Amino acid sequence: MGRRERKKEEKYFSVAALEIISSLFPVSGPEVWDECEKYITHAQQACEWATLCGRELTAANLLAKLSDYLYDRGRWREREIADQRAYGLRKTALGDKHPDTIESMARLAATYHALGRYKEDERISVEVLALRREILGDKHPNTIESMADLAATYRALGRDEDADKLA
């Protein structure tokens, strides 16, 4: 088998693996945590092939499900990796201002908050709020949620006056 054929075969099986694990990985909940755990390593590996097989959004969506599971289990450092990867894939595939990209940013900020990394959380949360205001408007539920998240971050940083301005 030549190099070109190997590459084609590699792409084919990468797509198949990503699609299969995406369909198998459940939406997180206590009743399926054992199942999530069984598939976690496979999901992480399949997402590594996303760019190779041109399935960035499939991988980003799988990483979001993985992130939800890791959130439920309090596995913040692993969640950070999943959130960073999902954000990078969505930013590349959809651009900076797509709502799904912004949601990935918000998830990453929440992970930093849970890890006590409030300055990193703040940097991203300020950007998320600005983007949501621009794209969704001030009264959209996601924008309001971003205001509350940023206020919580300001409070964690001891900046109560800044937090109060968002209330």
Backbone as ProteinMPNN parsed JSONL, in Angstrom:
{"seq_chain_A": "MGRRERKKEEKYFSVAALEIISSLFPVSGPEVWDECEKYITHAQQACEWATLCGRELTAANLLAKLSDYLYDRGRWREREIADQRAYGLRKTALGDKHPDTIESMARLAATYHALGRYKEDERISVEVLALRREILGDKHPNTIESMADLAATYRALGRDEDADKLA", "coords_chain_A": {"N_chain_A": [[0.848, -1.173, 0.0], [0.621, 2.167, -0.886], [1.823, 5.459, 0.103], [-0.15, 7.467, -0.293], [-2.503, 5.949, -0.341], [-2.445, 4.922, 2.24], [-2.767, 7.264, 3.738], [-5.335, 8.004, 2.93], [-6.79, 5.837, 3.913], [-6.238, 6.119, 6.631], [-7.526, 8.539, 7.16], [-10.186, 7.765, 6.625], [-10.68, 5.826, 8.659], [-10.256, 7.41, 10.887], [-12.357, 9.251, 10.722], [-14.476, 7.425, 10.981], [-14.006, 6.408, 13.592], [-14.295, 8.747, 15.149], [-16.961, 9.478, 14.582], [-18.33, 7.209, 15.533], [-17.653, 7.113, 18.313], [-18.691, 9.556, 19.043], [-21.406, 9.125, 18.733], [-21.794, 7.155, 20.645], [-21.007, 8.247, 23.116], [-22.575, 9.316, 25.979], [-24.982, 11.878, 27.006], [-24.107, 13.589, 29.871], [-24.901, 12.4, 33.129], [-25.835, 11.156, 36.365], [-26.764, 8.518, 36.075], [-25.45, 7.52, 33.864], [-22.734, 7.761, 34.224], [-20.822, 5.718, 34.576], [-20.753, 4.662, 32.028], [-19.861, 6.892, 30.564], [-17.296, 7.105, 31.644], [-16.174, 4.787, 30.687], [-15.862, 5.387, 27.996], [-14.252, 7.632, 27.871], [-11.404, 7.838, 27.363], [-11.282, 6.927, 24.742], [-12.823, 8.876, 23.486], [-11.254, 11.175, 23.888], [-8.972, 10.485, 22.393], [-10.052, 10.123, 19.8], [-10.807, 12.728, 19.24], [-8.381, 13.929, 18.857], [-7.82, 13.423, 16.252], [-9.344, 15.1, 14.745], [-8.714, 17.326, 13.029], [-7.173, 16.09, 11.086], [-9.083, 14.485, 9.837], [-10.994, 16.285, 9.063], [-13.222, 16.87, 10.659], [-13.861, 18.862, 12.596], [-15.972, 20.168, 13.963], [-17.589, 18.058, 14.802], [-15.851, 16.859, 16.602], [-15.534, 19.001, 18.418], [-18.13, 19.172, 19.465], [-18.323, 16.672, 20.687], [-16.298, 16.977, 22.573], [-17.516, 18.936, 24.133], [-19.6, 17.46, 25.313], [-18.02, 15.685, 26.749], [-16.761, 17.525, 28.424], [-18.956, 18.345, 29.972], [-19.439, 15.993, 31.418], [-16.995, 15.802, 32.848], [-17.198, 18.112, 34.348], [-19.43, 17.474, 35.959], [-18.24, 15.512, 37.504], [-16.273, 16.863, 38.809], [-13.709, 17.081, 37.814], [-11.546, 19.052, 37.134], [-9.025, 19.785, 35.949], [-8.74, 18.002, 33.834], [-11.01, 18.765, 32.49], [-10.313, 21.331, 31.743], [-8.466, 20.878, 29.662], [-10.136, 19.641, 27.75], [-11.967, 21.736, 27.31], [-10.282, 23.783, 26.329], [-9.43, 22.63, 23.938], [-11.888, 22.234, 22.567], [-12.691, 24.9, 22.294], [-10.598, 25.894, 20.658], [-10.987, 24.353, 18.311], [-13.592, 25.13, 17.541], [-13.226, 27.877, 17.188], [-11.488, 27.914, 15.004], [-13.063, 26.598, 13.056], [-15.542, 27.964, 13.049], [-15.164, 30.647, 13.595], [-14.489, 33.671, 15.533], [-16.814, 34.955, 16.477], [-19.024, 33.334, 16.514], [-21.879, 31.928, 18.12], [-21.498, 29.326, 19.276], [-18.727, 29.161, 19.514], [-18.298, 31.215, 21.314], [-19.686, 30.156, 23.481], [-17.991, 28.02, 24.072], [-15.792, 29.468, 24.963], [-16.905, 30.582, 27.286], [-17.304, 28.278, 28.808], [-14.654, 27.522, 29.239], [-13.775, 29.7, 30.762], [-15.377, 29.29, 33.041], [-14.281, 26.926, 33.953], [-11.691, 27.776, 34.626], [-12.443, 29.446, 36.716], [-13.428, 27.571, 38.582], [-11.047, 26.317, 39.144], [-9.812, 28.233, 40.585], [-8.39, 30.131, 39.265], [-8.631, 33.039, 38.807], [-7.847, 35.4, 37.467], [-7.333, 34.571, 34.834], [-9.85, 33.605, 34.269], [-11.284, 36.019, 34.477], [-10.191, 37.52, 32.325], [-11.123, 36.089, 30.065], [-13.884, 36.04, 30.57], [-14.637, 38.748, 30.458], [-14.278, 39.218, 27.736], [-16.12, 37.364, 26.681], [-18.548, 38.428, 27.639], [-18.556, 40.931, 26.314], [-18.668, 40.086, 23.617], [-21.107, 38.668, 23.608], [-22.885, 40.722, 24.253], [-22.599, 42.306, 21.975], [-23.42, 40.539, 19.899], [-25.734, 39.153, 20.737], [-27.192, 40.928, 22.249], [-28.161, 42.996, 25.102], [-30.235, 41.941, 26.654], [-30.493, 39.249, 26.268], [-30.695, 35.879, 27.494], [-28.202, 34.465, 27.666], [-26.357, 36.541, 27.664], [-27.029, 37.839, 30.023], [-26.445, 35.791, 31.813], [-23.677, 35.738, 31.432], [-23.009, 38.195, 32.53], [-23.603, 37.71, 35.22], [-21.756, 35.669, 35.727], [-19.32, 37.04, 35.364], [-19.578, 38.931, 37.386], [-19.44, 37.237, 39.626], [-16.815, 36.421, 39.366], [-15.47, 38.868, 39.705], [-16.146, 39.292, 42.39], [-14.799, 37.153, 43.578], [-12.255, 38.042, 43.178], [-12.18, 40.077, 44.935], [-13.289, 42.445, 44.152], [-15.719, 44.017, 44.689], [-17.146, 46.37, 44.068], [-16.968, 46.536, 41.261], [-18.354, 44.211, 40.661], [-20.892, 44.866, 41.631], [-21.683, 46.798, 39.795], [-22.437, 45.321, 37.633], [-24.745, 44.139, 38.404]], "CA_chain_A": [[0.0, 0.0, 0.0], [1.409, 3.383, -1.002], [1.623, 6.537, 1.079], [-1.439, 8.113, -0.541], [-3.556, 5.025, 0.083], [-2.411, 4.872, 3.709], [-3.361, 8.514, 4.228], [-6.772, 7.918, 2.676], [-7.313, 4.854, 4.861], [-6.129, 6.733, 7.952], [-8.616, 9.511, 7.251], [-11.439, 7.018, 6.679], [-10.851, 5.227, 9.978], [-10.351, 8.498, 11.858], [-13.746, 9.712, 10.642], [-15.324, 6.372, 11.549], [-13.812, 6.37, 15.044], [-14.881, 9.952, 15.732], [-18.42, 9.387, 14.458], [-18.82, 6.14, 16.417], [-17.553, 7.496, 19.722], [-19.63, 10.668, 19.233], [-22.755, 8.577, 18.904], [-21.832, 6.326, 21.849], [-20.768, 9.001, 24.352], [-23.889, 9.825, 26.392], [-25.109, 13.146, 27.709], [-23.743, 13.277, 31.256], [-25.872, 12.304, 34.212], [-25.386, 10.105, 37.285], [-27.13, 7.178, 35.617], [-24.574, 7.083, 32.76], [-21.34, 8.095, 34.512], [-19.963, 4.555, 34.298], [-20.622, 4.58, 30.571], [-18.977, 7.996, 30.172], [-15.931, 6.758, 32.041], [-15.721, 3.725, 29.787], [-15.558, 5.941, 26.676], [-13.519, 8.897, 27.951], [-10.108, 7.756, 26.684], [-11.56, 6.809, 23.307], [-13.287, 10.185, 23.026], [-10.098, 12.071, 23.836], [-8.12, 10.093, 21.268], [-10.746, 10.402, 18.537], [-10.787, 14.179, 19.017], [-7.044, 14.289, 18.379], [-7.787, 13.22, 14.803], [-10.363, 15.957, 14.135], [-8.178, 18.115, 11.923], [-6.762, 15.132, 10.063], [-10.223, 13.96, 9.089], [-11.903, 17.362, 8.69], [-14.449, 16.801, 11.461], [-13.593, 19.715, 13.747], [-17.179, 20.445, 14.737], [-17.977, 16.809, 15.468], [-14.955, 16.725, 17.757], [-15.858, 20.049, 19.391], [-19.375, 18.786, 20.134], [-17.981, 15.556, 21.57], [-15.546, 17.55, 23.692], [-18.48, 19.62, 25.003], [-20.234, 16.411, 26.13], [-16.972, 15.228, 27.66], [-16.602, 18.601, 29.392], [-20.086, 18.265, 30.905], [-19.173, 14.857, 32.307], [-15.888, 16.154, 33.737], [-17.773, 19.095, 35.274], [-20.246, 16.733, 36.928], [-17.357, 14.706, 38.355], [-15.315, 17.741, 39.475], [-12.364, 16.797, 37.277], [-11.323, 20.35, 36.51], [-7.819, 19.85, 35.102], [-9.084, 17.3, 32.594], [-11.998, 19.591, 31.8], [-9.587, 22.446, 31.129], [-7.91, 20.406, 28.387], [-11.262, 19.455, 26.824], [-12.513, 23.056, 26.974], [-9.318, 24.476, 25.469], [-9.454, 21.985, 22.613], [-13.176, 22.548, 21.937], [-12.633, 26.309, 21.91], [-9.705, 26.02, 19.503], [-11.624, 23.764, 17.125], [-14.722, 25.974, 17.123], [-12.697, 29.157, 16.706], [-10.968, 27.662, 13.66], [-14.123, 26.197, 12.131], [-16.701, 28.855, 13.029], [-14.783, 32.04, 13.79], [-14.53, 34.215, 16.894], [-18.089, 35.537, 16.896], [-20.122, 32.367, 16.453], [-22.363, 31.617, 19.472], [-20.892, 28.097, 19.812], [-17.357, 29.506, 19.905], [-18.414, 32.015, 22.534], [-20.063, 29.213, 24.543], [-16.762, 27.308, 24.451], [-15.008, 30.405, 25.778], [-17.557, 30.69, 28.593], [-17.011, 27.035, 29.528], [-13.258, 27.587, 29.663], [-13.728, 30.658, 31.868], [-15.963, 28.63, 34.216], [-13.294, 25.957, 34.432], [-10.66, 28.545, 35.325], [-13.038, 29.889, 37.978], [-13.448, 26.41, 39.484], [-9.657, 26.036, 39.51], [-9.291, 29.355, 41.354], [-7.536, 30.94, 38.381], [-9.595, 34.103, 38.568], [-7.37, 36.381, 36.475], [-7.59, 33.98, 33.515], [-11.309, 33.609, 34.165], [-11.702, 37.397, 34.211], [-9.792, 37.911, 30.966], [-12.026, 35.461, 29.102], [-15.267, 36.433, 30.866], [-14.832, 40.101, 29.923], [-14.422, 39.067, 26.288], [-17.389, 36.669, 26.434], [-19.627, 39.389, 27.855], [-18.534, 41.908, 25.216], [-19.145, 39.423, 22.399], [-22.538, 38.369, 23.733], [-23.615, 41.992, 24.137], [-22.548, 42.708, 20.563], [-24.094, 39.606, 19.0], [-27.043, 38.728, 21.233], [-27.887, 42.033, 22.908], [-28.066, 43.046, 26.564], [-31.326, 41.254, 27.348], [-30.485, 37.808, 25.97], [-30.337, 35.093, 28.689], [-26.768, 34.142, 27.714], [-25.654, 37.768, 28.045], [-27.295, 38.032, 31.452], [-25.644, 34.766, 32.489], [-22.281, 36.183, 31.384], [-22.876, 39.275, 33.512], [-23.563, 37.073, 36.545], [-20.476, 34.962, 35.837], [-18.253, 38.025, 35.55], [-19.76, 39.49, 38.73], [-18.903, 36.244, 40.568], [-15.356, 36.478, 39.247], [-15.038, 40.093, 40.375], [-16.257, 39.074, 43.843], [-13.697, 36.255, 43.958], [-11.042, 38.861, 43.142], [-12.312, 41.143, 45.927], [-13.68, 43.672, 43.448], [-17.164, 44.068, 44.888], [-17.735, 47.514, 43.357], [-17.114, 46.136, 39.858], [-19.424, 43.209, 40.622], [-22.167, 45.555, 41.831], [-22.025, 47.517, 38.558], [-23.032, 44.366, 36.696], [-26.027, 43.654, 38.947]], "C_chain_A": [[0.896, 1.238, 0.0], [1.031, 4.42, 0.042], [0.251, 7.186, 0.925], [-2.596, 7.23, -0.061], [-3.618, 4.928, 1.608], [-3.066, 6.11, 4.316], [-4.881, 8.486, 4.074], [-7.434, 6.962, 3.672], [-7.297, 5.421, 6.286], [-7.263, 7.736, 8.174], [-9.954, 8.798, 7.411], [-11.682, 6.469, 8.085], [-10.916, 6.284, 11.084], [-11.769, 9.054, 11.901], [-14.662, 8.697, 11.316], [-15.221, 6.351, 13.074], [-14.479, 7.565, 15.718], [-16.405, 9.893, 15.699], [-18.99, 8.342, 15.419], [-18.783, 6.577, 17.873], [-18.477, 8.673, 20.023], [-21.045, 10.157, 19.462], [-22.877, 7.749, 20.185], [-21.735, 7.132, 23.145], [-22.073, 9.664, 24.788], [-23.82, 11.246, 26.943], [-24.949, 12.831, 29.194], [-24.938, 13.302, 32.2], [-25.461, 11.137, 35.086], [-25.669, 8.686, 36.791], [-26.228, 6.656, 34.501], [-23.096, 7.382, 33.016], [-20.4, 6.928, 34.255], [-19.713, 4.412, 32.802], [-19.696, 5.682, 30.049], [-17.523, 7.643, 30.469], [-15.337, 5.707, 31.107], [-15.238, 4.301, 28.451], [-14.61, 7.14, 26.691], [-12.189, 8.869, 27.194], [-10.291, 7.678, 25.177], [-11.994, 8.162, 22.73], [-12.117, 11.155, 22.894], [-9.215, 11.752, 22.633], [-8.779, 10.421, 19.937], [-10.72, 11.892, 18.217], [-9.421, 14.672, 18.554], [-6.951, 14.2, 16.856], [-8.708, 14.178, 14.05], [-9.856, 16.713, 12.918], [-7.768, 17.22, 10.769], [-7.943, 14.705, 9.197], [-11.26, 15.022, 8.748], [-13.225, 17.351, 9.436], [-14.291, 17.622, 12.752], [-14.831, 19.936, 14.607], [-17.708, 19.201, 15.442], [-17.138, 16.623, 16.722], [-15.279, 17.766, 18.823], [-17.134, 19.706, 20.156], [-19.154, 17.614, 21.086], [-17.223, 16.066, 22.794], [-16.461, 18.306, 24.655], [-19.214, 18.605, 25.886], [-19.247, 15.87, 27.166], [-16.765, 16.247, 28.781], [-17.729, 18.579, 30.427], [-19.886, 17.136, 31.911], [-18.083, 15.207, 33.32], [-16.316, 17.205, 34.755], [-18.548, 18.379, 36.382], [-19.393, 15.963, 37.931], [-16.301, 15.553, 39.075], [-13.877, 17.537, 39.024], [-11.91, 17.993, 36.428], [-10.108, 20.396, 35.591], [-8.053, 19.121, 33.781], [-10.08, 18.121, 31.781], [-11.315, 20.772, 31.102], [-9.049, 22.049, 29.754], [-9.017, 20.245, 27.348], [-11.82, 20.802, 26.373], [-11.574, 23.845, 26.061], [-9.375, 23.935, 24.047], [-10.753, 22.308, 21.872], [-13.19, 24.001, 21.461], [-11.763, 26.501, 20.669], [-10.328, 25.488, 18.222], [-12.768, 24.637, 16.623], [-14.241, 27.319, 16.582], [-12.189, 29.008, 15.275], [-12.098, 27.409, 12.671], [-15.219, 27.246, 11.971], [-16.361, 30.339, 13.124], [-15.02, 32.496, 15.22], [-15.926, 34.562, 17.39], [-19.278, 34.59, 16.789], [-20.571, 32.031, 17.882], [-21.757, 30.345, 20.082], [-19.445, 28.323, 20.247], [-17.376, 30.278, 21.219], [-18.803, 31.127, 23.716], [-18.842, 28.418, 25.01], [-15.853, 28.193, 25.298], [-15.581, 30.495, 27.191], [-17.296, 29.444, 29.441], [-15.576, 27.052, 30.059], [-13.102, 28.556, 30.832], [-14.274, 30.031, 33.148], [-15.001, 27.605, 34.812], [-12.175, 26.668, 35.181], [-11.18, 29.034, 36.68], [-13.007, 28.755, 39.008], [-12.045, 26.042, 39.969], [-9.037, 27.153, 40.357], [-8.362, 30.253, 40.56], [-8.361, 32.128, 37.877], [-9.139, 35.14, 37.557], [-7.596, 35.857, 35.055], [-9.088, 33.945, 33.237], [-11.789, 35.011, 33.781], [-11.398, 37.806, 32.77], [-10.775, 37.357, 29.929], [-13.46, 35.932, 29.318], [-15.59, 37.834, 30.369], [-15.065, 40.026, 28.416], [-15.747, 38.392, 25.928], [-18.554, 37.643, 26.579], [-19.693, 40.406, 26.721], [-19.079, 41.299, 23.926], [-20.636, 39.136, 22.469], [-23.372, 39.639, 23.668], [-23.703, 42.417, 22.674], [-23.456, 41.839, 19.695], [-25.524, 39.3, 19.439], [-27.866, 39.859, 21.842], [-27.856, 41.893, 24.422], [-29.102, 42.196, 27.285], [-31.386, 39.75, 27.09], [-30.063, 37.033, 27.227], [-28.848, 34.745, 28.788], [-25.933, 35.358, 28.109], [-25.815, 38.015, 29.539], [-26.503, 37.019, 32.283], [-24.168, 35.172, 32.527], [-22.024, 37.319, 32.367], [-22.762, 38.692, 34.925], [-22.235, 36.346, 36.764], [-19.329, 35.936, 36.098], [-18.355, 38.673, 36.931], [-19.197, 38.533, 39.786], [-17.374, 36.248, 40.543], [-14.813, 37.726, 39.935], [-15.101, 39.935, 41.895], [-15.121, 38.175, 44.343], [-12.367, 37.004, 43.997], [-11.087, 40.0, 44.162], [-12.716, 42.473, 45.327], [-15.206, 43.815, 43.485], [-17.825, 45.23, 44.155], [-17.943, 47.192, 41.882], [-18.243, 45.122, 39.706], [-20.784, 43.884, 40.737], [-22.613, 46.309, 40.582], [-22.697, 46.606, 37.538], [-24.412, 43.891, 37.145], [-27.187, 44.507, 38.496]], "O_chain_A": [[1.824, 1.336, 0.802], [0.047, 4.271, 0.767], [-0.435, 7.426, 1.919], [-3.547, 7.717, 0.551], [-4.699, 4.859, 2.192], [-3.821, 6.016, 5.284], [-5.615, 8.894, 4.974], [-8.507, 7.249, 4.204], [-8.241, 5.218, 7.05], [-7.875, 7.772, 9.241], [-10.768, 9.189, 8.247], [-12.77, 6.631, 8.636], [-11.564, 6.067, 12.107], [-12.319, 9.298, 12.975], [-15.519, 9.061, 12.122], [-16.237, 6.284, 13.766], [-15.15, 7.413, 16.739], [-17.062, 10.225, 16.685], [-20.023, 8.574, 16.046], [-19.772, 6.429, 18.591], [-18.994, 8.782, 21.134], [-21.786, 10.693, 20.286], [-23.966, 7.656, 20.75], [-22.315, 6.745, 24.159], [-22.622, 10.486, 24.055], [-22.752, 11.746, 27.296], [-25.585, 11.913, 29.71], [-25.85, 14.12, 32.07], [-24.804, 10.213, 34.607], [-24.9, 7.764, 37.062], [-26.241, 5.458, 34.218], [-22.284, 7.264, 32.099], [-19.29, 7.13, 33.764], [-18.608, 4.083, 32.369], [-18.849, 5.431, 29.192], [-16.637, 7.859, 29.643], [-14.15, 5.741, 30.784], [-14.312, 3.765, 27.843], [-14.206, 7.615, 25.63], [-11.889, 9.805, 26.453], [-9.537, 8.294, 24.423], [-11.586, 8.542, 21.633], [-12.008, 11.872, 21.9], [-8.762, 12.659, 21.936], [-8.123, 10.945, 19.037], [-10.621, 12.276, 17.052], [-9.323, 15.726, 17.926], [-6.091, 14.837, 16.247], [-8.835, 14.071, 12.83], [-10.518, 16.73, 11.88], [-7.993, 17.555, 9.606], [-7.82, 14.58, 7.978], [-12.31, 14.693, 8.196], [-14.244, 17.78, 8.896], [-14.555, 17.132, 13.85], [-14.753, 19.898, 15.835], [-18.22, 19.29, 16.558], [-17.658, 16.269, 17.78], [-15.297, 17.444, 20.011], [-17.208, 19.925, 21.365], [-19.736, 17.572, 22.169], [-17.482, 15.633, 23.917], [-16.214, 18.319, 25.861], [-19.427, 18.857, 27.072], [-19.61, 15.629, 28.317], [-16.613, 15.877, 29.945], [-17.486, 18.771, 31.618], [-20.133, 17.304, 33.106], [-18.231, 14.938, 34.512], [-15.853, 17.193, 35.896], [-18.352, 18.637, 37.57], [-19.792, 15.788, 39.082], [-15.519, 15.023, 39.865], [-12.94, 17.796, 39.779], [-11.894, 17.946, 35.198], [-10.181, 21.012, 34.528], [-7.608, 19.581, 32.729], [-10.011, 18.17, 30.553], [-11.702, 21.157, 29.998], [-9.169, 22.81, 28.794], [-8.86, 20.661, 26.2], [-12.113, 20.991, 25.192], [-12.027, 24.502, 25.123], [-9.368, 24.694, 23.078], [-10.724, 22.622, 20.682], [-13.647, 24.293, 20.356], [-12.158, 27.199, 19.734], [-10.208, 26.109, 17.166], [-12.9, 24.859, 15.42], [-14.803, 27.835, 15.616], [-12.43, 29.872, 14.432], [-12.087, 27.95, 11.565], [-15.767, 27.406, 10.88], [-17.179, 31.189, 12.773], [-15.662, 31.806, 16.013], [-16.198, 34.475, 18.587], [-20.421, 35.012, 16.959], [-19.728, 31.866, 18.764], [-21.526, 30.299, 21.29], [-18.992, 27.744, 21.234], [-16.574, 30.023, 22.117], [-18.309, 31.319, 24.826], [-18.68, 28.171, 26.206], [-15.22, 27.718, 26.241], [-14.837, 30.486, 28.172], [-17.089, 29.545, 30.65], [-15.321, 26.645, 31.193], [-12.38, 28.268, 31.786], [-13.702, 30.218, 34.222], [-14.924, 27.445, 36.03], [-11.755, 26.219, 36.247], [-10.446, 29.036, 37.668], [-12.611, 28.956, 40.156], [-11.879, 25.52, 41.071], [-7.891, 27.046, 40.794], [-7.625, 31.052, 41.138], [-8.73, 32.21, 36.705], [-9.971, 35.71, 36.851], [-8.005, 36.611, 34.172], [-9.536, 34.218, 32.123], [-12.601, 35.167, 32.869], [-12.251, 38.369, 32.084], [-11.205, 38.075, 29.027], [-14.177, 36.195, 28.352], [-16.703, 38.083, 29.906], [-15.95, 40.698, 27.886], [-16.417, 38.801, 24.981], [-19.446, 37.676, 25.732], [-20.778, 40.707, 26.222], [-19.867, 41.933, 23.223], [-21.352, 39.339, 21.489], [-24.457, 39.635, 23.085], [-24.759, 42.836, 22.202], [-24.182, 42.356, 18.847], [-26.422, 39.2, 18.603], [-29.089, 39.761, 21.939], [-27.567, 40.823, 24.957], [-28.87, 41.773, 28.417], [-32.244, 39.06, 27.641], [-29.171, 37.476, 27.949], [-28.293, 34.732, 29.887], [-24.926, 35.227, 28.804], [-24.856, 38.357, 30.231], [-25.959, 37.361, 33.333], [-23.491, 34.973, 33.536], [-20.952, 37.398, 32.967], [-21.929, 39.127, 35.72], [-21.662, 36.4, 37.852], [-18.474, 35.687, 36.948], [-17.337, 38.933, 37.573], [-18.548, 38.972, 40.736], [-16.727, 36.096, 41.579], [-13.82, 37.66, 40.66], [-14.207, 40.395, 42.605], [-14.553, 38.418, 45.408], [-11.465, 36.647, 44.755], [-10.151, 40.795, 44.249], [-12.504, 43.52, 45.938], [-15.882, 43.745, 42.458], [-18.948, 45.093, 43.671], [-18.979, 47.535, 41.312], [-18.999, 45.17, 38.736], [-21.723, 43.521, 40.028], [-23.813, 46.441, 40.343], [-23.442, 47.075, 36.678], [-25.16, 43.309, 36.359], [-28.331, 44.237, 38.862]]}, "name": "protein", "num_of_chains": 1, "seq": "MGRRERKKEEKYFSVAALEIISSLFPVSGPEVWDECEKYITHAQQACEWATLCGRELTAANLLAKLSDYLYDRGRWREREIADQRAYGLRKTALGDKHPDTIESMARLAATYHALGRYKEDERISVEVLALRREILGDKHPNTIESMADLAATYRALGRDEDADKLA"}
